[in-house]
Amino acid sequence: MASEDVKTSETAVSTIVNLAEEAKLAREGVEAPSYAILSICKSLVAGGVAGGVSRTAVAPLEQGLRGLFKGNGTNCARIVPNSAVKFFSYEQASKGILYLYQQTGNEDAQLTPLLRLGAGACAGIIAMSATYPIDMVRGSRLTVQTESSPYQYRGMFHALSTVLREEGARALYKGWLPSVIGVIPYVGLNFAVYESLKDWLIKSRPFGMVEDSELSVTTRLACGAAAGTVGQTVAYPLDVIRRRMQMVGWKDAASVVTGDGRATLEYTGMLDAFRKTVRHEGFGALYKGLVPNSVKVVPSIAIAFVTYEMVKDI
């Protein structure tokens, strides 16, 4: 009994010491291992939830109310991990940039719109690269196949395995370069515009929009919508070229893109795809479908930002 009491006392003392050490580290601005892990998990979960909620919220804009059920699971399977990685990567990139500035002696450094653009670009590149194969098979195979398509994919994983088996691993990354280049302005501007707008509103307090240094949900949604509009408009041509490059290698891909089944769809690279698209279809082809696409993308981005912040505050 005595030995058990001693062990119990030692365990209690050890626990108190550990808690005290973690509290000390927290006061000094150093994250203890448990706090760091909790922060990582919280950010990833919040990002995933934000992606799922935002995607589900705009699903009816694509297929009516059936969109809530038909194909939404496939979309969420792509969006949730991408959103989780994106928000987490943005936080880490922001911290890294601030740390570098502080190392140069500027301890009061704050993120400027340009630095937020850089952090957002890093986040977009990481998230896009991590989930690109899923985006590729969904965007250029599943969503464009019809009953008359030469090959029928039963779902995302079947499409992934089929492309991998018949076209090779490189096919899963077709169009990766324009996609990566596209997320630099797209995700970068999303974060830069959203965070900078919030900062400006809090500091300037126009029209009484700020209460107790906090923005309302409606105001934050408006900031997110503005960010989505800017990012979508700037990056849209790259998204058009990305999808066209992804089509290369699929049977009858030309008929899907041109609508007549006679054109030969062959691009030697991203610049060649730009050149041929503009030459044969005009500059407007780079923005074909921008408005209907923005109807679902802009509110989705706004909802994602606000949902992420709300989940993280829980």
Secondary structure as UniProt FT lines:
FT   HELIX           2..27
FT   TURN            28..29
FT   HELIX           33..58
FT   HELIX           60..63
FT   HELIX           64..68
FT   HELIX           72..103
FT   TURN            104..105
FT   TURN            107..108
FT   HELIX           113..137
FT   HELIX           138..142
FT   TURN            143..144
FT   TURN            147..148
FT   HELIX           156..167
FT   HELIX           169..173
FT   TURN            174..175
FT   HELIX           176..204
FT   HELIX           206..208
FT   STRAND          210..211
FT   TURN            212..213
FT   STRAND          214..215
FT   HELIX           217..247
FT   TURN            248..249
FT   TURN            251..252
FT   HELIX           253..258
FT   HELIX           270..281
FT   HELIX           283..287
FT   TURN            288..289
FT   HELIX           290..313
//
